[in-house]
């Protein structure tokens, strides 16, 4: 009996040791695949938090004179919802997918700087937890995710009068948290740039890299050039708040509009930081499930570069109502319309890829198709906002809220789900349940349009954004209730995805290395890949290297020669 007890104890000790070693390996890992998975899981966790915050907002606005939240609670949750979704979810999860997939697509062993890669993730996690911890201290940021100065200063001076604005630590949490997230983003972007430019497999010229990798490269350059603007603005705000400088105080020679110029010179490239990798995901999914090469590879790749350049010329279309000179308004309106051209090029290329293809409506494909439809709506109402007289009428109304949600939820989030379903078998060796995926898709599509389309009409009827309640006699009641129902449908759709994920991890159908009959190099490895990714570094001769390997008689490079 004593021997059996001793054996059981030794087994238990061994199991604990293995568990500790396993957990420790994740805490100290520099493997790009494990870091990518940690990015994805962390980002999705904050997606759930941001979603709960959104449901609180919609519950408050479901009926007139809502009492779910107090004005201060509403301001905090409204601020953290926007901050969470942009900085803690969309950016990190796209970086996570890039971390996992890009080295595999390039035929590389790892990222260029593995330790910097790990550093970027841990700074992201710390900054995210730091921001969310403000709720525990009841000092969550409350000045909006844009934190407009001078309203975010401790005091605002008008003539001889000084007014209290945000005297507590609320804005300080936002400033310090965003600064940490900026450090993480810059470190990760440097890694992407060097990896993509210097670690490609032999034969993979710049015009042969996969389109997802192209878009990650443009995204990384945008972060490197745009993030310093936000960091500088935030640090000047911190100095104004605590050291008596007056960068944003007109009474002391500062400029109240300086914050808006600095913030939006980051903020509009940021829109494309959030959407360009989504373009890349869709550009990978559509050809595989249409059984055709991508239509107009060169146009898609270089239109992404054009969008990157033009994104730095459009920021002041967020500021048409602040009194800009007519010449400036004309310039920014023209550049905003111009940036729609390379975006439209991509949509026509995607439709050309689908046209006469052998479509397979698997989960990644339906989400990619949903992305095209929803992003098109967001793009069209964005073009409307480029018209200065129209923008005057709807600025700071729910029309703008509808626009940003169609672009970022209908766009980025739909594409993220397409990417998760597409690369899940590569990460786990298992397929997710197709039936649950289709249920999730239709719940998401119905909920998305029910939540955000009525906001167009609310904006045209004059409902301002950032209000915590409204009276019952303005004609907004039914539309707000519809929007709230749609938001809860979106929440149900996300729960379906979580159910699908958990059950697929436990008992999902096991598949081989190439379940989708893929085109690019990540499918030429085991599922999940080994630490070293490739036993031998592949040689690339075309834009579809793995497809050519499987079909040597019809290889793209042979067709090009003959």
N, C-alpha and C positions, 0 to 999 in steps of 0.2 A: 504493500500500500504506500509506504514511504517512497519507494522507487517511482511508482506511478505519479505521485504528487510532485516529486522532484522533476520528472520528465515534463509534466504539464507546465511547471513553473519555468523550466528552461525554454520550452517552446514559446511561452508567453513573452519571456524576455527577448527571445529572438525576433518574434513578430513586432514587438515594440521597437526594437532596434531597426528593423527593416522599415517600419513606418517612419521613425525619426529620420532615417537616411533618405527615404523617399521625399518627405516634406522638406528636409534640408536641401535636397538637390534642386527643388523648385525655388527655394529662397536664394540660392547662390548661383542659379543657372545663368549661362551666357548664350545658350542655344537659341537661335532666332525663332525656332518653332515654339518652344516653351514660352518664351517671352511674348510671342504673338498670341498664344492662347491666354496668357495672363491678361494682356491688354483687352482681349475680347470679353473675357469673363468679367473683368473689372468694369469695363464700359457698359456691359449689359446690366450689371447690378445697378449702376447709376441711372441707366435708362428706366429701370423699374421705379427708382426713387423719383426721377423727373416725371414719370407717368402718374404716380400718385399725387404729386404736386399739381399736375394738370387737372386731375379729377377733382381736387379740392377747389381749384379756380372755377371749373365748370359747374360744380355743385353750388358754389356761391352765386353764380350768375344765371342759374337755371330759371329762377323766378324773380320778379321785381322785389326790391327791398330784402334781399337775402340776408340771413343771419348766421350762416355757417361759419364765417370768419369775421373777425374784427378788421377794421381798416388797416391796422398795423400788421396783423397776421397775413392779410391779403398781400400787402406790399412785400413782405418777406418771402412768401411762397411764390408770388409772381416773379420776383427778382431771381430767386434760386431756380425756378423752373427753366427760364431762358438760359441762365448760366450753366445749369446741369446739362441740358440737352445739347448745347453747342460745344462747350469746353470739356465736359466730363463724359459725354456719350459719343457724339458723331465723330469728332476728331480722333479720340482714342481708338474707337472700334475700327475706323478706316486704317489707322496706323497699325492696329493689330493684324488685320487682314494683310496689309502690306508687309509687315514683319514676317508673317508665316509664308506668304506665297512668293514674294518678289525674288528672294535668293533661289528658290526652286525654279522659277520661271527663267532665271538667268543662267541656270546650270552652275550655281556657285555653292560652296560648302557652307557659308554663313554670311552674315553681314560683315561689312568692312571693319567695324569697330565693335566687337561683341560686348566689351565691358561698358562702353558708352551706351550701347543699346539697353543693357540692364539698368544703368544709371537713369536713363530717360524714363523707364517704366516706374522705378521706385519713386522718383521725384513726382511723377504724375499721381501715383497712389497717395503719397503724402499730401500733396496739394489738394487733391480731391477730398480726402478725409478732413483736412484742415478747414476747407470751406463748409462742408456739411456739419462739422462739429459746432459751428456757430448756432445751430438750432438748439443744441444742448444747453447753451449759455443764454438762450433767448436774445441773442444779438445777431441774428441772421441778416445778411445784406438786405437793404430795403429801398435802394435807390434805383431799381430797374437794372436789367442785365447790361445796360449801356452806361449806367452810373453817371448821368449827365452832371457836369459841373456848370454853374456854381451850386446847384441844389445839393450836391454830394459833399460840400464843404461843411465845416462845423458851424460857421456863421456866414451870412450873406449881408453885405453892406449896400444899402440903397440910400444915397445922400448922407444924412447924418444918423440914419437909423440902421441898427444891426439886428438881423433876425436869425434865430436858431434854425439850422437846417437839419444836419445829421450829426449831432454832437457825440453820440456813443461810438462803440467800436464796430458798428455794423459795416460801414464802408471800408474800415481797415481790414476786416476779414476778406472782403472781396479783392481789395488791392493786393494784399500779400498772397492770397491764393492764386490769383490770375498771374502774378509775377512768377510764382513757382511753376505753374502750368506752362508759361511761356518758355522757361528754361528747358523744361522737358521737351517741348515741341521743337525748339531749335536744335537740341542735341540729336533728337531722332531724325530731323530733316537733314542735318549734315551727314548722318550715317547713310540715309537713303541716297543722297546725291553721289557720294563716293562709291557706294556699292554698285549703283546702276551704271555709272560712268567708267568704273575701273575693274569690275569683277564679272564681266559677261563671259560666257563660254566662247571658245574659239569659233569664229565664223559668225557670231551674233553681232552684226553691225548695228549702228543706231537705228537704221531703218528696218531692222528685223526684230527688235525687242517687242514683246507683247504689249497690247494697248493699255492694259491695266498698269503695267510698269511705266509706260509713257506718262500716264496721268498722275501716278505717284511721284514721278520725277518733277513734273510741273508743280504739283502741290507742295513739294519740299522747297522748291525755289520761292514759291509764294510766301511760305512761312518765314523763310530766312529774310526776305525783304520787307514783309508786312509786320511781323511780330514786334520788331524794335519800336515801331510807332506806338503800339499799345503800351509797351513797357515804359517808354519815356513818359507818355501821358499819365500812366498810373503812378509813377514815382513822383512826378510833379504834383499830382493830386495829394499824395501822402505828405509832401513837403508843405503844401498849402495848409493842410489840416493840422500839422503838428509843429512846424518850424517857422511859421509866420511869413512864408513867401506868399506871393499874390499873383501867380501865373494866370488865374482864372477870375480875378476880382477886378471889375472895371473901375471901381472907386479908387483903387491903388495903382492904376495904370495897366492892369492885366486885361485879358480878352476873354469874355465868356464863351465866344465861339471857338476859341483855340482847342478846347476839349473835343468839340464835335469834329473839327477838321482832323485832329490826330486820331480820334477813335474811329471815324469812318474811313480814313485812309488805310487803317487796318481792316475795318469791318466789311468793306466790300470785297477786297481780295479774299477775306475770310469766307464769304459766300461760296467762292469758287474752290477754296480749300476744302469745303464740305461737300461740294458737288462733283468736282473733277474725278476723284477716285470712283465715285458712283458711276460716272460715264464709263470709266475703265472696266468696271465689273460688268456692266451691260454689254460693252463691246467684246468681252470674252464669252459671255453666256449665249448671246444671240447666234453667233456663227456655229457653235457646237450643236445647238438644238435646232438649227435650220439646215444642218449638214451642208454648209457652204462656207467658203472663205468670207471674211468680212468685206463688205462692199466699200471701196474707197479708203483703204488703210491709211494712205498718205494724207488724205484730207482730214480724217479723224485725228490723226496724230498731231498734225501741224495746226489744225484748228484749236486743239487744246493749248498749244503754245501761244497762239494768237489771243485766246481768252485770257491766258496768264498775263500777257503784256497789257491788254486793254483793261483788265480789272483794276489797274492802278490809276485809271483815268476817269472813273465814274463815281467816286465816293460822294461828291457833293449833290448827287441826285437825292440823297437823304436829307438835304438841307435847303430845298427849293423855297421853303416858307420862312427862312430866317433873314431874308433881305439881301441875298446875293445880287451883285450887279447883273443886268440883263445879258451882258457878254458872257459872263461865267455860267449863267443859267443855260444859255444857248449851247455853249461848249459841252457841258455835262449832259444835257439832254441828247445832243448828237452822239456823243460817245456811248451813252446808254443804249441808244437804238443800234449803233454800230456793233456793239458786243453781241447783240442778238444774232448777227449773221453767222459767225462760226458755230454758235450753238445750234442754229437751224440746220447748218451743214451736217452736224452729227445726227440729227433726227432723220434727215433724208437718207443718210448712209445706213442707219439702222433699219429703216423701212426697206431700203434696197437690199439689205442682207436677208430680210424675211421673205421678200417677194420671190415667189416660185420655189421656196425652199421646202424641204421635207420636214415640216415642223413636228417637233415632239414636245407636247405640252406638259412636261415635267415641272416640278415645283420651281426650280431656278428660272425656267422660261416664263412661266405665268407672272412671276414677280417682276421680271425684266420688262415684259409687255405692259404690266400695270405701271411700272415706272415711266415708260414713254408717255402713256396717256395722262398721268397725273402731273408729270413735269411740264408737259405741253400747256396745261391749264395755268400752272404757275408762271411759265414763261410769257404767255399771252397777257396775263394781267400785270406782269412786270413791265412789259412794253407799254401798256396803258399808263403806268405810273411815270414813264419817261416823258410824257406830254405835260409840260409845265402847268398849263391852266387846269388840266384834270387833276394833277397832283395837288394843286392848291386846295381843291375841293375835298379830297379824301385823305390828305396827309394826317397822320395821327388818328386815323379812324380804324374801324375793324376791317376795312378793305385791305389795308396794309397787313394786318394780322393774317388774313386769309392768304394773301400772296406769299408771305414767308413760310406758312405752313404747307402750302401746296409745293413749294420748291424744296423745303428741307424734310418734310415728312413724306409727302407724295413722291419726292425725288430721292433724297439721300436714304431715307429709311427703307423704302421699297427696294432700292438697289442693294442695301445692306442685307436684307433678308434673302434676296436672290443670291448674293455671294455666300451667305452662311449655308444655304441649302446646297449650293454648287460645290463648295470646298469641304463640307462636313465629312463626306466619305474619305477624303484625303487625310483629314485630321484624325479620324477615328476608325476607318475601315468598315464603317456601317452606313447604311442609308437611313434617312429620316422617312417617316410614314407619309406617303403621298396623299392619302385621304385626309389626314389631319392638316397637311399643308394646304390643300385646296379649301378646306373649311376656313382655315386661318385667312387665306387670301381673300375670300369673298366677304368675310366679316370685316376685314381691314378696309377693303374697297368701299363697302357700304358705309362703314363707320367714318372713314376719312372724308367722304363727300358729304355725309350728313353733318359732320362736325364743322367742316371748314367752308363749304359752299355758301351756307346761309350768312357767313360773315361778310361776303361780298355785299349782300343786300343790306345787312346791318350798317356797314360802312357808308353805303349810299344814302341810307336813312338818317345818318348823322351820329351813330353811336361811337363815341370816342374810345380809344384803347386806354388801358391802364385805369379804368374806373372799377371800384369794388362793388358798386350796386347801381341801380337806376330806378326811377319811378315807373308806375304801371301804365301811364297814359301816353307813352311815346311810340307805340306800335312795334316794340322790340320783343314782346313777351314770347310769342310762339317761336320766333326764329332762334332765340336764345335757348329755349327748351329743346328744340331740334338739335342744336349744336351740342348740348349737354348729353343727349341720348347718343349721338354719334361718338362722343368722346368715350363713353362707357362701352360702346361696341368695340372701339379700338382696344380698350383695356381687356375685354374678353378675348379678342384675337391674339393679344400678346400672351395671355394665359394658355391659350391653345398651343402656341409655339413652345412655351415652357414645358407643357405636358408632352408634346412631341419630342422635345429634346431629351427629357428625362427617360421616357420609355424607350427611345431609340438608343440611348447610351446603355441601357440595361439589356434590352432584347431586340435591338434593331437588326435588320437583315444584313448579314455580313456580305461584303462585296470584294472584288479584286482591286487591283491597283488602278484600274481605268474604267469605272462604271459608266461614264458618259461617252466613251469613245472620244476622248479629248484630243486637242490639237497641240497643246503647249507642254513644256518639259516637266511641269510638276506632276503630270500623270505618268511619267516615265520612271517613277520611284515607287517604293513600297508604300502601303497605306496602313498606319502612318509612316512617314519616312524615317530612315535610320538617322543617327546623329550626324553622320557625314554626308547625308543627302544622296549622293551618287557614288556608286562603286568606282566608276571612271567618269571623268568629266566629259559630257557629250560634245560632239562637234555639230555645229548648226550650219545648214545650207539654205534655209528658207525661213519664212515667217511662221510656218506650221511644222516645226521640226519633229515632233512626236508623231503627227499624222503621216509625215513622209517616211518615218522609220517603219510604221505599220503598213504603209502602202507604197513600197519602193517603185512599183511599176508606174504609178501616177504622181510621183513626187513633184512638188512645185518647182524645185530647182531644175529637174530634168525638163519640165515643160518650158521653163525660161530659156534653157540652152537651145532647145529644138524649135 
